Amino acid sequence: MSAEPSTHPFETDLDRTAANFTPLTPLTFLERAAAVYPDHPSVIDGERRFAWVETYARCRRLASALAGRGVGLGDCVAVFAPNVRAIYEASFGVPMLGAVLNTINIRLDAATVAFILEHGGAKVLLADREFSPVISDALSRMDTPPLVIDIDDPLAQGGERVGAIEYEAFLAEGDPAFAWSGPDDEWRAISLNYTSGTTGNPKGVVYHHRGAYLNALSNIVGWNVAHHPVYLWTLPMFHCNGWCFPWSLAAVGGTSVCMRRVEAGAIYRAIDEEGVTHMCGAPVVLGMLLNAGDDAHRPLPHPVHVMTAAAPPPAAVLERMEQEGFRVTHVYGLTETYGPAVICAWKNEWNDLPMAKQAERNSRQGVRYHVLDGLEVMDPETMTPVPRDGETLGEVMFRGNIVMKGYLKNPAATGEAFASGWFHSGDIGVVHPDGYVQLKDRSKDIIISGGENISSIEIEDALYRHPAVLEAAVVARPDEKWGETPCAFVTLRPESSAVTEGDIIAFCRENMARFKVPRTVVFGPLPKTSTGKVQKFRLREHAAAL
């Protein structure tokens, strides 16, 4: 493509004006929802229910009140809260000012929270009362702590108010008719999200309005979401801005059902009583539903659409979910790609396959989102795509409008991540002949045994097919002869305590090549992050100490 300026009349005679060009922003979805569906339910939070016209007014109040406290363009406003209405409203109210929203993982320790608040330059912090011990500790570590606004949720368990004002009182300071404006440039930052790194300080991932707008719409198209879904917040809104779903739901006039604590009984109850049609979550949430006790489980009154990501879901879990009446869509992405950027787009011909084969297809990560420009699995040294043979390993790479702006205050890490014009994910995968990508491991999780590359995910998938296995994770264990060998960590079902290491190893020998079979099996619960990812670095430490 020529870099020379065009002299063609298609380009020279027709200019951008206010009439024909507006920077993209997902904030317009809220304005439209309030105008088109003013009385339709927008947010259900405990006993409180709101319509779209009310949510729009509350978001404008929040923007107005923040402006009254000196918050403006480029300022950072942080939120430390579970899935309550305040975090949903902040998804719109904060960027209405041109400010940047930083939602913080509520499972983090005080030292990390203090680092994030200081690194992001938070001017204001909305903090849920239940987490006041962590917040107080974090603030005490800061030289210049932000203004704290307490979210005094009646469903909070314990804690105390530590801020200058309570959230509802703060909203009362604001104007429900506040004249907000969208960004003057769609490249402006809309949010700041921190990676859940296992070593060192987390990196600050910056999103822009354009990417948030596009991914919000891509969620709708890829998942085939009709207007007015009833969406249950089992996915934390602090995680990648809830995969951009706060904005997606405004676009289709959906209803957000807030869920402060993700529990199987509460999920089944919300499906039954609130008519939930859609929900998102990591595979740990799927396991929670499948293994719910009789006191929590309820038959589904209608099919429920579930979007799952994080760790690749085992085919056996997907098969059981479908049998229960959940319609599972598998997506894949990273914090750096606004959440989901790859989807296992379903093909009609798969409907004729046996259920187990359908689940196997659905366990692949899939193809690029509609708004992602490029998705490749490449050799990171030569930057050439791997063959589409389902076997050759390479690094998964992305490029396009739903790749982050970069890492805040970290040009070296940004440059490394964007080397050669692609975002390097660090995930290792293959491409099947039909073009569908399938992850095999994180680059650091591949097990190299006797010169052979072994996928921990492949072994985990086999382990999940064992009837006694509730959860499983596999890591490398140092070995003098082979360099590394697979070590399996297994959580058994309560009724299967008699299963032994030998039983698990024998099962694996029947289901995979001998060199892939775990040499060691450790029984017990698996350590996880708040978003359901198994903390393999802890398991590697455990395996090395065996």
LINHU-V27982 format. One record per pair of residues at least 4 apart in sequence whose C-alpha atoms are under 7 Angstrom apart, sorted by the first residue. I is the first residue (numbers start at 0). GAP is how many residues later the second one is. Records with the same first field share a line. If there is no record, write none. Layout:
I: GAP, GAP
//
This chain:
5: 5
6: 4, 5
7: 4
8: 4
9: 4
15: 4, 5
16: 4
17: 4
22: 160, 161, 162, 163
23: 162, 185, 186, 189
24: 157, 161, 184, 185, 188
25: 183, 186, 187, 221
26: 4, 65
27: 4
28: 4, 218, 221, 222
29: 4, 26, 220, 221
30: 4, 25
31: 4
32: 4, 5, 19, 217, 218, 220
33: 4, 18, 19, 22
36: 15, 216
37: 13, 14, 15
38: 12, 13, 14
39: 11, 12
40: 9, 10, 11, 214
41: 8, 9, 10, 13, 212, 213, 214
42: 6, 7, 8, 212, 213, 214
43: 4, 5, 6, 212, 213, 214
44: 4, 39, 40, 212, 213
49: 4, 5
50: 4
51: 4
52: 4
53: 4
54: 4
55: 4
56: 4, 119, 120
57: 4, 118
58: 4, 30, 31, 33, 34
59: 4, 33, 115, 116, 117, 118
60: 4, 110, 113, 114, 115, 117
61: 4, 31, 109, 112
62: 4, 30, 31, 33, 34
63: 4, 110, 111, 114
64: 4, 105, 106, 108, 109
65: 4, 5
66: 4, 5
70: 4
71: 25, 26, 27
72: 24, 25, 26
73: 24, 25, 26
74: 24, 25, 48
75: 23, 24, 25, 26, 44, 45, 46, 47
76: 17, 23, 24, 25, 45, 46, 47, 48
77: 23, 24, 25, 26, 44, 46, 47, 48
78: 8, 23, 24, 25, 46, 47, 48
79: 23, 24, 25, 26, 46, 47, 48
80: 6, 25, 46, 47
81: 24, 154, 178
82: 4, 150, 153, 154, 175, 176, 177
83: 4, 174, 176
84: 4, 173
85: 4
86: 4
87: 158
88: 4
89: 4
90: 10, 155
91: 4
93: 5, 6, 7
94: 4, 5, 6, 95
95: 84, 85, 86
96: 83
97: 85
99: 89, 90, 91, 92
100: 89, 90, 91
101: 89, 90, 91
102: 90, 135
103: 134
104: 133
106: 423
107: 4, 5
108: 4, 25
109: 4, 24, 25, 27, 28
110: 4, 27
111: 4
112: 4, 25
113: 4, 24, 25, 27, 28
114: 4
115: 4
116: 4, 5
117: 4
121: 24
122: 23, 24
123: 22, 23, 24
124: 21, 22, 23, 24
125: 22, 23, 24, 25
126: 21, 22, 23, 24
127: 22, 23, 24
128: 21, 22, 23, 27, 30, 31, 32
129: 26, 27, 28, 29, 30
130: 4, 28
131: 4, 27, 28, 29, 30
132: 4, 26
133: 4
134: 4
135: 4
136: 4
137: 4
138: 6
147: 15, 16
148: 14, 15, 16, 17, 18
149: 11, 12, 13, 15, 16, 17
150: 15, 16
151: 14
164: 4, 5
165: 4
166: 4
167: 4
168: 4
182: 5
185: 22, 23, 24
186: 21, 22, 23
187: 20, 21
188: 17, 18, 19, 20
189: 17, 18, 19
190: 15, 16, 17
191: 12, 13, 14, 15
192: 11, 12, 13, 47
193: 8, 9, 10, 11
194: 7, 8, 9, 140
195: 6
196: 5
202: 204
203: 203, 204
204: 131, 199, 201, 202, 203
205: 198, 199, 200, 201, 202
206: 4, 197, 198
207: 4, 197
208: 4
209: 4
210: 4, 190, 191
211: 4, 32
212: 4
213: 4, 157
214: 4, 29, 156, 187
215: 4, 28, 29, 31, 32
216: 4, 31
217: 4, 151, 152, 153
218: 4, 29
219: 4, 5, 28
220: 4
226: 25, 26, 27
227: 24, 25, 26, 27
228: 25, 26, 48, 49
229: 24, 25, 26, 45, 46, 47, 48
230: 24, 25, 26, 45, 46, 47, 48
231: 24, 25, 26, 44, 46, 47
232: 23, 24, 25, 26, 46
233: 25, 28, 45, 46, 47
234: 7, 45, 46
235: 6
236: 4, 5
237: 4
238: 4
239: 4, 95, 98, 99
241: 4
242: 95, 96, 97
243: 4, 94
244: 4
245: 4
246: 4
247: 4
248: 4, 5
249: 4
262: 4
263: 4, 24, 25, 28, 32
264: 4, 31, 32
265: 4
266: 4
267: 4, 29, 30
268: 4
269: 4, 5, 6
270: 4, 5
271: 29
276: 27, 28
277: 26, 27, 28
278: 26, 27, 28
279: 26, 27, 28
280: 4, 26, 27, 28
281: 26, 27, 28, 249, 250
282: 4, 25, 26, 28, 30
283: 4, 248
284: 4
285: 4
286: 4
287: 4
291: 4, 5
292: 4
299: 25
302: 22, 23, 24
303: 21, 22, 23
304: 21, 22, 23
305: 20, 21, 22, 23
306: 21, 22, 23, 24
307: 21, 22, 23
308: 21, 22, 23
309: 22, 223
310: 222
311: 51
312: 4, 5, 50
313: 4, 49, 147, 150
314: 4, 44, 45, 48, 146
315: 4, 148, 149
316: 4
317: 4, 41
318: 4, 36, 37, 40
319: 4
320: 4, 5
321: 4, 5
328: 15
329: 13, 14, 32, 33, 35
330: 9, 11, 12, 13, 34
331: 8, 9, 10, 11, 33
332: 4, 6, 7, 8, 9
333: 4, 5, 6
334: 4
335: 67, 68
336: 4, 65, 66, 67
337: 64, 65
340: 27, 28, 31
341: 23, 24, 25, 26, 27
342: 22, 23, 24, 25, 26
343: 18, 20, 21, 22, 23
344: 21, 22
349: 8
352: 4, 5
353: 4
354: 4
355: 4
356: 4
357: 4
358: 4
363: 73, 74
364: 72, 73, 74
365: 70, 71, 72
366: 69, 70
367: 4, 7
371: 27, 28, 29, 30
372: 26, 27
373: 24, 25, 26
374: 22, 23, 24
375: 9, 20, 21, 22
376: 8, 9, 17, 18, 19, 20, 52, 53, 54
377: 5, 6, 7, 8, 16, 17, 18
378: 4, 5, 6, 7, 15, 16
379: 15
385: 6, 8
386: 5
387: 43, 44, 45, 47
388: 42, 43, 44
389: 40, 41, 42, 43
390: 39
391: 38
392: 35, 36, 37
393: 34, 35, 36
394: 31, 32, 33, 34
395: 28, 29, 30, 31, 32, 33
396: 25, 26, 27, 28
397: 24, 25, 26
398: 4, 23, 24
405: 8
406: 4, 6, 7
409: 4
410: 4
411: 4
412: 4
413: 4
414: 4
416: 6, 7
417: 4, 5, 6
425: 16, 17
426: 12, 14, 15, 16
427: 11, 12, 13, 14, 15
428: 8, 9, 10, 11, 12
429: 7, 8, 9
430: 4, 5, 6, 7
431: 4, 5
439: 15, 17
440: 4, 5, 14, 15, 16
441: 4
444: 11, 30
445: 7, 8, 9, 10
446: 6, 7, 8, 9, 29, 37, 38, 39
447: 4, 5, 6, 36
448: 4, 33, 34, 35, 36
449: 32, 33
453: 62
454: 4
455: 4, 18, 19
456: 4
457: 4
458: 4
459: 4, 12, 13, 14
460: 4
461: 46, 49
462: 6, 9
463: 5, 7, 8
467: 24, 25, 28
468: 21, 22, 23, 24
469: 21, 22, 23
470: 19, 20, 21
471: 16, 17, 18, 19
472: 15, 16, 17
473: 12, 13, 14, 15
474: 11, 12, 13, 61, 64, 65
475: 8, 9, 10, 11, 64
476: 7, 8, 9, 10, 63, 66, 67
477: 5, 6, 7, 66
478: 4, 5, 6
484: 33, 34
485: 30, 31, 32, 33
486: 31, 32, 33, 34, 56
487: 30, 32, 33, 34
488: 32, 33, 34
489: 32, 33, 34
490: 32, 33, 34
491: 4, 5
498: 4
499: 4
500: 4, 20
501: 4
502: 4
503: 4
504: 4, 12, 13
505: 4
506: 4
507: 4, 9
508: 4, 5, 8
511: 4, 5
512: 4
525: 8
526: 7, 8
527: 4, 5, 6, 7
528: 4, 5, 6
534: 4
535: 4
536: 4
537: 4
538: 4
539: 4
540: 4
541: 4
//
